[in-house]
Amino acid sequence: MEKEIFTSEFEKVANTYDVKLWVAEKLGRRWSYVIGGGNEKFLPASLIGKVDNYGVFVEGENYNAQEILKDVGEILSKFRDIQKG
């Protein structure tokens, strides 16, 4: 149930900025998809932020990375609250 809620939140952010957006976990030298949203843009992905072993990736044009990171941070803080509760 939680995964669907968070996927919906990521979809909203991705649609707001017209990007594909996802979070991946670094496992060794590779990144493993965790959650995300948005439509495929067929553009190179950019790593716009990292927290510990997790990275925020964006695929799109003309986006504000700081605004996206702020919105993603709010989503992830809800996830941490659920994990603690």
ZAGULO-596735 format. One line per field, with one value per atom (N, C-alpha, C, O): residue number from 1; atom name; x, y, z. Coordinates in Angstrom, 1 decimal, always signed. Last residue first. Layout:
! residues N
num [NUM  ...]
atome [CA  ...]
X [X  ...]
Y [Y  ...]
Z [Z  ...]
//
This chain:
! residues 85
num [85  85  85  85  84  84  84  84  83  83  83  83  82  82  82  82  81  81  81  81  80  80  80  80  79  79  79  79  78  78  78  78  77  77  77  77  76  76  76  76  75  75  75  75  74  74  74  74  73  73  73  73  72  72  72  72  71  71  71  71  70  70  70  70  69  69  69  69  68  68  68  68  67  67  67  67  66  66  66  66  65  65  65  65  64  64  64  64  63  63  63  63  62  62  62  62  61  61  61  61  60  60  60  60  59  59  59  59  58  58  58  58  57  57  57  57  56  56  56  56  55  55  55  55  54  54  54  54  53  53  53  53  52  52  52  52  51  51  51  51  50  50  50  50  49  49  49  49  48  48  48  48  47  47  47  47  46  46  46  46  45  45  45  45  44  44  44  44  43  43  43  43  42  42  42  42  41  41  41  41  40  40  40  40  39  39  39  39  38  38  38  38  37  37  37  37  36  36  36  36  35  35  35  35  34  34  34  34  33  33  33  33  32  32  32  32  31  31  31  31  30  30  30  30  29  29  29  29  28  28  28  28  27  27  27  27  26  26  26  26  25  25  25  25  24  24  24  24  23  23  23  23  22  22  22  22  21  21  21  21  20  20  20  20  19  19  19  19  18  18  18  18  17  17  17  17  16  16  16  16  15  15  15  15  14  14  14  14  13  13  13  13  12  12  12  12  11  11  11  11  10  10  10  10  9  9  9  9  8  8  8  8  7  7  7  7  6  6  6  6  5  5  5  5  4  4  4  4  3  3  3  3  2  2  2  2  1  1  1  1]
atome [N  CA  C  O  N  CA  C  O  N  CA  C  O  N  CA  C  O  N  CA  C  O  N  CA  C  O  N  CA  C  O  N  CA  C  O  N  CA  C  O  N  CA  C  O  N  CA  C  O  N  CA  C  O  N  CA  C  O  N  CA  C  O  N  CA  C  O  N  CA  C  O  N  CA  C  O  N  CA  C  O  N  CA  C  O  N  CA  C  O  N  CA  C  O  N  CA  C  O  N  CA  C  O  N  CA  C  O  N  CA  C  O  N  CA  C  O  N  CA  C  O  N  CA  C  O  N  CA  C  O  N  CA  C  O  N  CA  C  O  N  CA  C  O  N  CA  C  O  N  CA  C  O  N  CA  C  O  N  CA  C  O  N  CA  C  O  N  CA  C  O  N  CA  C  O  N  CA  C  O  N  CA  C  O  N  CA  C  O  N  CA  C  O  N  CA  C  O  N  CA  C  O  N  CA  C  O  N  CA  C  O  N  CA  C  O  N  CA  C  O  N  CA  C  O  N  CA  C  O  N  CA  C  O  N  CA  C  O  N  CA  C  O  N  CA  C  O  N  CA  C  O  N  CA  C  O  N  CA  C  O  N  CA  C  O  N  CA  C  O  N  CA  C  O  N  CA  C  O  N  CA  C  O  N  CA  C  O  N  CA  C  O  N  CA  C  O  N  CA  C  O  N  CA  C  O  N  CA  C  O  N  CA  C  O  N  CA  C  O  N  CA  C  O  N  CA  C  O  N  CA  C  O  N  CA  C  O  N  CA  C  O  N  CA  C  O  N  CA  C  O  N  CA  C  O  N  CA  C  O  N  CA  C  O  N  CA  C  O  N  CA  C  O  N  CA  C  O  N  CA  C  O]
X [+7.3  +6.0  +5.6  +4.6  +9.6  +9.7  +8.5  +8.6  +8.5  +9.4  +9.6  +9.7  +7.0  +6.3  +7.2  +6.7  +9.1  +8.1  +7.4  +7.1  +10.3  +11.0  +10.1  +10.3  +8.3  +8.6  +9.4  +9.1  +8.4  +7.1  +7.4  +6.9  +10.9  +10.7  +9.4  +9.3  +10.4  +11.2  +11.1  +11.2  +8.9  +8.3  +9.1  +8.5  +10.7  +9.5  +8.8  +8.3  +12.7  +13.0  +11.8  +11.7  +11.3  +11.7  +12.0  +11.6  +11.2  +10.0  +10.3  +9.5  +14.0  +13.2  +11.9  +11.5  +14.7  +15.3  +14.5  +14.3  +13.3  +12.9  +13.5  +12.8  +14.6  +13.2  +12.8  +12.0  +17.2  +17.0  +15.5  +15.2  +16.8  +17.2  +16.9  +16.5  +14.5  +15.2  +15.5  +14.6  +14.8  +14.2  +15.1  +16.3  +15.3  +14.9  +14.2  +13.0  +14.5  +15.1  +14.5  +13.4  +15.2  +14.4  +15.2  +16.4  +15.5  +15.6  +14.7  +13.5  +17.2  +16.2  +16.5  +17.7  +17.7  +18.0  +16.8  +15.6  +19.1  +17.9  +18.3  +19.2  +20.5  +20.6  +19.3  +18.4  +21.8  +20.7  +20.9  +21.5  +23.5  +23.6  +22.5  +22.3  +23.5  +24.0  +24.2  +24.9  +22.0  +22.0  +22.4  +21.7  +22.5  +22.7  +22.6  +22.9  +21.3  +21.5  +21.7  +21.2  +21.1  +21.0  +21.2  +21.4  +22.2  +22.2  +22.2  +23.2  +20.4  +21.4  +21.1  +20.0  +20.1  +19.8  +20.8  +22.0  +19.5  +20.5  +20.0  +19.5  +16.2  +17.3  +18.3  +17.9  +13.7  +14.7  +15.8  +16.4  +11.6  +12.0  +13.0  +13.3  +8.8  +10.2  +10.4  +9.6  +7.0  +7.1  +8.5  +9.3  +6.9  +7.0  +7.1  +7.3  +8.7  +7.5  +7.9  +9.0  +9.9  +10.0  +8.7  +7.7  +12.2  +10.9  +11.0  +12.0  +14.6  +13.8  +12.4  +11.5  +17.2  +15.9  +15.2  +15.0  +20.5  +19.3  +18.1  +18.0  +23.7  +22.5  +21.3  +21.1  +26.9  +25.7  +24.6  +24.6  +29.0  +29.3  +28.0  +28.0  +27.2  +28.6  +28.8  +28.8  +24.4  +24.9  +26.2  +26.2  +22.6  +23.9  +24.3  +24.4  +19.2  +20.2  +21.5  +21.4  +17.3  +18.0  +19.0  +19.5  +14.4  +15.4  +16.0  +15.3  +13.4  +13.5  +14.6  +15.5  +11.6  +12.2  +12.3  +11.2  +11.2  +11.1  +12.0  +13.1  +9.4  +10.6  +10.2  +9.1  +7.7  +7.8  +9.1  +9.9  +7.2  +8.5  +8.7  +9.7  +4.8  +4.9  +6.1  +6.0  +5.4  +4.5  +4.6  +4.5  +7.0  +7.5  +6.7  +7.2  +5.3  +6.4  +7.0  +7.3  +3.4  +2.9  +4.1  +4.0  +5.0  +4.3  +3.9  +4.1  +5.6  +6.7  +6.1  +6.6  +3.0  +3.7  +4.8  +5.0  +2.6  +1.7  +2.4  +2.2  +4.6  +4.7  +3.8  +4.2  +3.6  +4.8  +5.0  +5.5  +1.3  +1.2  +2.4  +2.3  +2.4  +1.5  +1.4  +1.3  +3.9  +4.6  +3.7  +4.2  +1.9  +2.8  +3.5  +3.6  +0.8  +0.0  +0.9  +0.6]
Y [+4.8  +4.6  +3.2  +2.9  +4.7  +4.9  +4.5  +3.9  +4.5  +3.5  +3.5  +2.5  +6.9  +5.6  +4.5  +3.6  +8.7  +8.7  +7.4  +6.9  +8.1  +7.9  +7.8  +7.0  +8.9  +7.5  +7.2  +6.2  +11.7  +10.9  +9.4  +8.8  +12.2  +12.4  +11.7  +11.2  +11.7  +10.8  +10.9  +10.0  +14.0  +12.7  +11.7  +10.9  +16.0  +16.0  +14.6  +14.1  +15.4  +15.3  +15.3  +14.6  +16.0  +14.6  +14.4  +13.4  +18.8  +18.0  +16.6  +15.9  +19.4  +19.8  +19.0  +18.5  +18.4  +17.8  +18.2  +17.3  +20.2  +18.8  +18.1  +17.3  +22.6  +22.4  +21.0  +20.6  +21.9  +22.3  +22.1  +21.6  +21.6  +20.5  +20.7  +19.8  +22.5  +23.1  +22.0  +21.5  +21.8  +21.5  +22.2  +22.5  +21.4  +22.6  +22.4  +22.8  +18.0  +19.2  +20.4  +20.3  +14.6  +15.7  +16.9  +16.9  +12.6  +12.6  +13.6  +13.5  +12.2  +13.0  +12.8  +12.8  +10.6  +10.7  +11.4  +11.3  +10.5  +11.0  +11.3  +12.1  +7.8  +8.9  +9.2  +8.4  +6.4  +6.6  +7.8  +8.8  +5.9  +5.1  +5.3  +4.4  +9.3  +7.9  +7.1  +7.5  +10.9  +10.8  +9.4  +8.4  +13.1  +11.8  +12.0  +13.0  +14.5  +14.5  +13.1  +12.1  +14.1  +15.5  +15.6  +16.7  +12.4  +12.3  +13.7  +14.4  +12.2  +13.0  +12.7  +12.7  +10.4  +10.6  +11.4  +11.2  +11.5  +11.0  +11.3  +12.4  +10.7  +11.6  +11.0  +10.2  +9.6  +9.1  +10.1  +10.4  +10.0  +11.1  +10.7  +11.5  +8.3  +8.2  +9.4  +9.7  +10.0  +9.4  +9.4  +10.3  +9.3  +10.2  +9.3  +8.1  +8.0  +8.2  +9.1  +9.6  +5.6  +6.8  +7.0  +6.4  +3.5  +4.1  +5.3  +6.0  +2.0  +1.8  +2.3  +1.5  +0.5  +1.3  +1.0  -0.2  +0.5  -0.3  +0.5  +1.2  +1.0  +1.6  +0.7  +0.2  -0.4  -0.3  +0.4  +0.4  -1.1  -0.1  +0.2  +1.0  -1.6  -1.8  -0.7  +0.5  -0.2  -1.5  -1.8  -2.3  +2.6  +2.1  +0.8  +0.8  +2.9  +2.6  +2.1  +1.3  +5.6  +4.3  +4.2  +5.2  +7.3  +7.1  +5.7  +4.8  +9.3  +8.1  +8.2  +9.0  +10.8  +11.0  +9.7  +9.0  +12.6  +11.3  +11.3  +11.8  +15.7  +14.9  +13.5  +13.2  +18.0  +17.4  +16.6  +16.8  +19.0  +19.4  +18.9  +19.1  +17.7  +19.1  +19.7  +20.8  +15.0  +15.7  +17.2  +18.0  +14.5  +14.3  +15.1  +15.7  +14.9  +15.8  +15.7  +16.7  +12.9  +14.3  +15.2  +16.2  +10.6  +10.9  +12.4  +13.1  +10.6  +10.8  +11.2  +12.0  +10.0  +11.3  +11.6  +12.7  +7.4  +8.5  +9.9  +10.8  +6.1  +6.2  +7.3  +8.0  +6.3  +7.0  +7.1  +8.1  +4.7  +6.1  +6.9  +8.0  +2.2  +2.9  +4.4  +5.2  +1.6  +1.8  +2.6  +3.4  +1.3  +2.4  +2.7  +3.9  -1.2  +0.0  +1.3  +2.2]
Z [+12.8  +13.5  +13.6  +14.1  +11.2  +12.6  +13.4  +14.5  +8.6  +9.1  +10.6  +11.2  +8.5  +8.5  +9.0  +9.8  +8.4  +9.5  +9.6  +10.7  +6.0  +7.3  +8.5  +9.4  +4.3  +4.3  +5.6  +6.2  +4.7  +5.1  +5.2  +6.1  +3.6  +5.1  +5.6  +6.7  +0.9  +1.7  +3.2  +3.9  +0.3  +0.2  +1.0  +1.7  +0.9  +1.6  +1.5  +2.5  -1.1  +0.4  +1.2  +2.2  -3.4  -3.1  -1.6  -1.0  -3.1  -3.2  -2.8  -2.1  -3.2  -2.0  -2.0  -0.9  -5.7  -4.5  -3.3  -2.4  -7.3  -7.3  -6.1  -5.5  -6.7  -6.4  -6.4  -5.5  -7.7  -6.3  -5.8  -4.8  -10.4  -9.6  -8.1  -7.4  -12.6  -11.5  -10.5  -9.7  -16.1  -14.8  -13.7  -13.9  -19.0  -18.3  -17.0  -16.9  -19.6  -20.0  -19.2  -18.7  -18.2  -18.8  -19.2  -19.2  -15.6  -17.0  -17.6  -17.5  -12.5  -13.3  -14.8  -15.2  -9.4  -10.8  -11.5  -11.2  -6.3  -7.0  -8.5  -8.7  -4.5  -5.4  -6.0  -6.2  -1.5  -2.3  -3.2  -2.8  +0.6  -0.6  -1.6  -2.5  +1.6  +1.9  +0.6  -0.3  -0.9  +0.5  +0.9  +0.5  -3.7  -3.1  -1.6  -1.0  -6.8  -5.4  -4.8  -5.4  -9.5  -9.0  -7.5  -7.0  -12.2  -10.8  -10.2  -10.3  -15.2  -14.4  -12.9  -12.4  -18.2  -16.8  -16.1  -16.4  -21.6  -20.6  -19.1  -18.9  -22.8  -22.6  -21.6  -20.8  -22.9  -23.8  -23.9  -25.0  -21.1  -22.0  -23.0  -23.9  -19.7  -20.3  -21.3  -22.1  -17.2  -18.5  -19.0  -18.8  -13.6  -14.8  -16.0  -16.0  -10.8  -11.6  -12.8  -12.9  -8.3  -9.1  -9.8  -9.6  -6.4  -6.7  -7.6  -7.6  -7.0  -5.8  -6.0  -5.9  -9.0  -8.9  -7.7  -7.3  -8.2  -8.3  -8.0  -7.0  -9.6  -9.0  -9.2  -10.4  -8.9  -9.7  -8.9  -7.7  -7.3  -8.4  -9.2  -10.1  -4.5  -5.1  -6.1  -5.7  -5.0  -4.5  -5.2  -6.3  -4.3  -4.8  -4.1  -2.9  -5.2  -4.2  -4.8  -5.7  -6.6  -6.7  -5.6  -5.0  -7.6  -6.5  -6.7  -7.0  -10.4  -9.6  -8.6  -8.7  -13.0  -11.7  -11.0  -10.9  -15.9  -15.3  -14.1  -14.2  -16.0  -16.1  -15.7  -15.2  -15.5  -16.8  -17.0  -18.0  -13.0  -13.7  -15.1  -15.7  -12.5  -12.2  -13.0  -13.6  -13.0  -13.9  -13.7  -14.7  -10.8  -12.1  -13.1  -14.1  -8.7  -8.8  -10.2  -10.8  -9.2  -9.1  -9.3  -10.1  -9.0  -10.3  -10.3  -11.3  -6.3  -7.3  -8.7  -9.4  -5.3  -5.0  -6.0  -6.4  -6.4  -6.7  -6.4  -7.2  -5.0  -6.5  -7.0  -7.9  -2.4  -2.8  -4.3  -4.8  -2.7  -2.2  -2.7  -3.2  -3.4  -4.4  -4.0  -4.9  -1.1  -2.4  -3.4  -4.1  +0.8  +0.9  -0.4  -0.8  +0.0  +0.0  +0.0  -0.7]
//
